[in-house]
């Protein structure tokens, strides 16, 4: 295998580039880029992740004060880097089935209809500007690193979006980089996925694909060998590796949310319900609870019985990209009545970001930032009112949490347009310090101690803060909360080890260098 420590520069002296595209969403692109990033980084390569266009409601705050997709923050950690806006220059955050907020190089521009971005009449008007910013970020990364790992979006075979594509082959053709194609065998039909994707590409795009990676394989590899041989003969492309199905990977999700409940090891776990509205955002806040051995986490997506929720000790209202619309949806489910019943029986409620705003008295959106302009009555459990403003607040913070008779260190981040005003004095349990050095109190605890709200995302990531919050919620288990950062780090190392074992790195490196 070529020595990775001597990875040569590209022909113009800039970074080499490899693009990972998939046969479909959730084929494994994000995970493969993260694993390759860690694999190269621990071999001494200066490697950076890059996703030209991402559509997701899970996002992160960068060190340069912008906003990118959460998956690119994960890939940055894999590459041993702090997240930067150039890693994901275009982020689209859906507000409805046809409308999304545009985040360009870390800053929110506006909300647009899908037809304004993807329709044929708008290609020259919008795509040229967006593509110029994407290429600006990419070229900047190329001057700072030896290797740029690019993640595509969805599939390159989405022929309805072919014209003006900037997320897959349109980008690869523009920067002239090699591509590897990953497919998920666990979903079935993996050979049809790969052959069918190739069939829908142009001749130059097919030539750009240097090989295949088959993801999430279970079973005896010998039983797959005949199919691999036939695939290579049909396409003329090598299979670079077959990756096994890895369980218990603790990695931040790009957007898809798990629907299954976590299973606790305790006979009497803390029962936590998270309500999942249509525009839930940053649901990665919940992942440390899924990993907690003393917590049984259930995600409730819709009503099984009108106005009823399963029994719980703690109900969480997570973040939302369309707070007023999601609040109206929650009421249509009858969950406002279920929350009232839960509180009457002594349960606890936690609202995070948009969920915090819902717990107040009123939410105003005079500019129509998240949909139709207007205002909505809140759930009325906390004495605050919120107004959405066009300046989005983005900050990474550290601080302390004073709750349930104790204090704990914490860290997290804020991403919100709303500004909340207290209508009455109240206990504010979070004391936060921003990366710029300013400090402020955050959050609000109801007078009876049952309802807590905060703008802080990531509040369960730090084990001390997680323990303190769960003590307030009534956990009986003596088990300590897991350290989410440490779990993520171990998962990245395990992923890189798996790629080193199951990928043909000699072929992969040759593909990168030939590109």
Rosetta blueprint (number, residue, H / E / L):
1 X L
2 X L
3 X L
4 X H
5 X H
6 X H
7 X L
8 X L
9 X L
10 X L
11 X L
12 X L
13 X L
14 X L
15 X L
16 X E
17 X E
18 X E
19 X E
20 X E
21 X E
22 X E
23 X L
24 X L
25 X L
26 X L
27 X L
28 X L
29 X H
30 X H
31 X H
32 X H
33 X H
34 X H
35 X H
36 X H
37 X H
38 X H
39 X H
40 X H
41 X H
42 X L
43 X L
44 X L
45 X L
46 X L
47 X E
48 X E
49 X E
50 X E
51 X L
52 X L
53 X E
54 X E
55 X E
56 X L
57 X L
58 X L
59 X E
60 X E
61 X E
62 X L
63 X L
64 X L
65 X L
66 X L
67 X E
68 X E
69 X E
70 X H
71 X H
72 X H
73 X H
74 X H
75 X H
76 X H
77 X H
78 X H
79 X L
80 X L
81 X L
82 X L
83 X L
84 X L
85 X H
86 X H
87 X H
88 X H
89 X L
90 X E
91 X E
92 X E
93 X E
94 X E
95 X L
96 X L
97 X L
98 X L
99 X E
100 X E
101 X E
102 X E
103 X E
104 X E
105 X L
106 X L
107 X E
108 X E
109 X E
110 X E
111 X E
112 X E
113 X E
114 X H
115 X H
116 X H
117 X H
118 X H
119 X L
120 X H
121 X H
122 X H
123 X H
124 X H
125 X H
126 X H
127 X H
128 X H
129 X H
130 X H
131 X H
132 X H
133 X H
134 X H
135 X H
136 X H
137 X H
138 X H
139 X H
140 X H
141 X H
142 X H
143 X H
144 X H
145 X L
146 X L
147 X E
148 X E
149 X E
150 X E
151 X E
152 X L
153 X L
154 X L
155 X L
156 X L
157 X L
158 X L
159 X H
160 X H
161 X H
162 X L
163 X L
164 X L
165 X L
166 X L
167 X L
168 X L
169 X H
170 X H
171 X H
172 X H
173 X H
174 X H
175 X H
176 X L
177 X L
178 X E
179 X E
180 X E
181 X E
182 X E
183 X E
184 X E
185 X H
186 X H
187 X H
188 X L
189 X L
190 X H
191 X H
192 X H
193 X H
194 X H
195 X H
196 X H
197 X H
198 X H
199 X H
200 X L
201 X L
202 X L
203 X H
204 X H
205 X H
206 X H
207 X H
208 X H
209 X E
210 X E
211 X E
212 X E
213 X E
214 X E
215 X E
216 X E
217 X E
218 X L
219 X L
220 X L
221 X H
222 X H
223 X H
224 X H
225 X H
226 X H
227 X H
228 X H
229 X H
230 X H
231 X H
232 X H
233 X H
234 X H
235 X H
236 X L
237 X L
238 X E
239 X E
240 X E
241 X E
242 X E
243 X E
244 X E
245 X L
246 X L
247 X L
248 X L
249 X L
250 X L
251 X L
252 X L
253 X L
254 X L
255 X L
256 X L
257 X L
258 X L
259 X L
260 X L
261 X L
262 X L
263 X L
264 X L
265 X L
266 X L
267 X L
268 X L
269 X L
270 X E
271 X E
272 X E
273 X E
274 X E
275 X E
276 X L
277 X L
278 X L
279 X L
280 X E
281 X E
282 X L
283 X H
284 X H
285 X H
286 X H
287 X H
288 X H
289 X H
290 X H
291 X L
292 X L
293 X L
294 X L
295 X E
296 X E
297 X E
298 X E
299 X E
300 X E
301 X L
302 X L
303 X L
304 X L
305 X L
306 X L
307 X L
308 X L
309 X L
310 X L
311 X L
312 X L
313 X L
314 X E
315 X E
316 X E
317 X E
318 X L
319 X E
320 X E
321 X L
322 X L
323 X H
324 X H
325 X H
326 X H
327 X H
328 X H
329 X H
330 X H
331 X H
332 X H
333 X L
334 X L
335 X H
336 X H
337 X H
338 X H
339 X H
340 X H
341 X H
342 X H
343 X H
344 X H
345 X L
346 X L
347 X L
348 X E
349 X E
350 X E
351 X E
352 X E
353 X L
354 X H
355 X H
356 X H
357 X H
358 X H
359 X L
360 X L
361 X L
362 X E
363 X E
364 X E
365 X E
366 X L
367 X L
368 X L
369 X L
370 X L
371 X L
372 X L
373 X L
374 X E
375 X E
376 X E
377 X E
378 X L
379 X L
380 X L
381 X L
382 X L
383 X L
384 X E
385 X E
386 X E
387 X E
388 X E
389 X E
390 X E
391 X E
392 X E
393 X E
394 X E
395 X E
396 X E
397 X E
398 X E
399 X E
400 X E
401 X E
402 X E
403 X E
404 X L
405 X L
406 X E
407 X E
408 X E
409 X E
410 X E
411 X E
412 X E
413 X E
414 X E
415 X E
416 X E
417 X E
418 X E
419 X E
420 X E
421 X E
422 X E
423 X L
424 X L
425 X L
426 X L
427 X E
428 X L
429 X L
430 X E
431 X E
432 X E
433 X E
434 X E
435 X L
436 X L
437 X L
438 X L
439 X E
440 X E
441 X E
442 X E
443 X L
444 X E
445 X E
446 X L
447 X L
448 X L
449 X L
450 X L
451 X E
452 X E
453 X E
454 X E
455 X L
456 X L
457 X E
458 X L
459 X L
460 X L
461 X L
462 X L
463 X H
464 X H
465 X H
466 X H
467 X H
468 X H
469 X H
470 X H
471 X H
472 X H
473 X H
474 X L
475 X L
476 X L
477 X L
478 X L
479 X L
480 X L
481 X L
482 X L
483 X L
484 X H
485 X H
486 X H
487 X H
488 X H
489 X H
490 X H
491 X H
492 X H
493 X H
494 X H
495 X H
496 X H
497 X H
498 X H
499 X H
500 X H
501 X H
502 X H
503 X E
504 X L
505 X H
506 X H
507 X H
508 X H
509 X H
510 X H
511 X H
512 X H
513 X H
514 X H
515 X L
